[in-house]
């Protein structure tokens, strides 16, 4: 497809791609290695790129000295519930936006885009005050409600792209066969779109799992903290314990990386379809 | 099936007006406005709209009005309207201009390398090779990590005493003494920008690669028949064909990086002595001090600046396109 490349060109290309791969992977390698060193060994010279002795002490300390299990549980609950509900709600709105023409449609899509453009920090203060009045500050349920709202705009746009990829004929055939529009959506359309829906859920889950500023603002007590809030507490203290920090970082990254690897193809498709078309 | 049929019957009765529903049934293909259709659309949109209005738009709008009020959490006895006083205070503060300068360096210093490296990788990834799928998956994964955590990873790597970057640089013979990266304002700015470039290249790669794959092969065949060299093919075929995607991606990224405090927050927290604050991290620290009025004013200034930038940017890129064709 592209004209033949010279040997020199080939070497440059491979060298560059290989170098970028090393640069991309290295920080993750480094944090993992750091987390597996014996606590004192981190601060020893020469710096070891492959430690003589591996240890899980940093990980054990997270659960015995800090309440990392509690944070992990909170993050898991909040991200799972918010991700699921946001995906379900977005399926409905994305379906309507993909399949129907109506007057306020452009305005709704614009309203979704605006939420992605405006710095959300302008809303932090008032949101905190509103949640205080509702009695939802320092409350996992309150955080879930806010996360659902944060996920919906992008998730709707992403799912709308997936809906548009499925031909109308599929539903029409189902409706001719006696399905209602609702039945056609649930029995025919959604099963076809399953990979896209899973990708949308994973995208929401990872966003909630990683979210920092809202949870720092809304959650105060130690038993309600999510992982990012807890990590923020770790770095705010004067001396950072890099051993437990790196172990915590690895435990935070691994689940999301696994999920992303699983769904990366669809997430890429969801991200690019909108932009390339627009 | 029974459930959906019953709903069909139910809906018009709930409405209390049968005729429009019947009309919709006789002309199902025509998207004419009927009450039933309108209510159906509204019902599907309602949960999404409700959530976004209550938890995003309401706080955003009520945050905007705070910019014109005296609103400080430390003393809420006087929350009177003060007009543009918060804005004046902002523009009178010399730190504001330092922060604006940092923001410009942060945005430009991040976007240019991200664009160049991302574009190069995308070009080189067009050609099939055995592990291309795996390669793409591997360079994609910084994305699964939050910006805040990336800040923490790089904070550790840029550690002046035990950081791996100083160690590698001294092994390569590039430095004699460890650099106190995050303690010195100038090098701290470099460090946070490096972290952001690392993070953002993938986005450009993904967007540009998707656009490249939409260029028909015939264009390249024609160009090679005409004896066009590599550089000419790149600038006269590849770039013009994907100009729309390129300019849109750059615009989206500029806005996004402008509003992206996460890496800085995790890496330096705006320090040393406020020297790595960009507008949004500064705004967060003002919010944390409780001065919501001033923070909101900063937010509105950011929104205005981004709007003005977007308009000029769109005008500029459109003009170029018109001149070319």
Interface residues (C-beta under 8 A of the other chain):
Chain A: X1 X2 X3 X5 X13 X16 X17 X20 X21 X23 X24 X25 X27 X28 X30 X31 X34 X42 X43 X46 X47 X89 X90 X92 X93 X95 X96 X100 X101 X102 X108 X111 X112 X115 X117 X118 X119 X120 X121 X122 X123 X124 X125 X126 X127 X130 X145 X146 X148 X149 X150 X152 X153 X156 X178 X179 X180 X181 X182 X183 X206 X209 X210 X211 X212 X213 X228 X231 X232 X235 X242 X245 X246 X249 X252 X253 X256 X257 X259 X260 X261 X264 X268 X271 X272 X275 X276 X278
Chain B: X1 X4 X5 X7 X8 X31 X33 X37 X38 X40 X41 X44 X45 X47 X48 X49 X51 X52 X54 X55 X56 X57 X58 X59 X60 X62 X63 X64 X66 X71 X73 X117 X120 X121 X124 X125 X126 X127 X135 X136 X137 X138 X139 X140 X141 X142 X143 X144 X145 X146 X147 X148 X149 X150 X152 X153 X154 X155 X156 X157 X159 X161 X162 X164 X167 X198 X201 X206 X207 X210 X211 X214 X217 X220 X224 X245 X248 X249 X252 X255 X259 X261 X262 X265 X266 X269 X280 X283 X284 X287 X292 X295 X296 X299 X300 X302 X303 X306
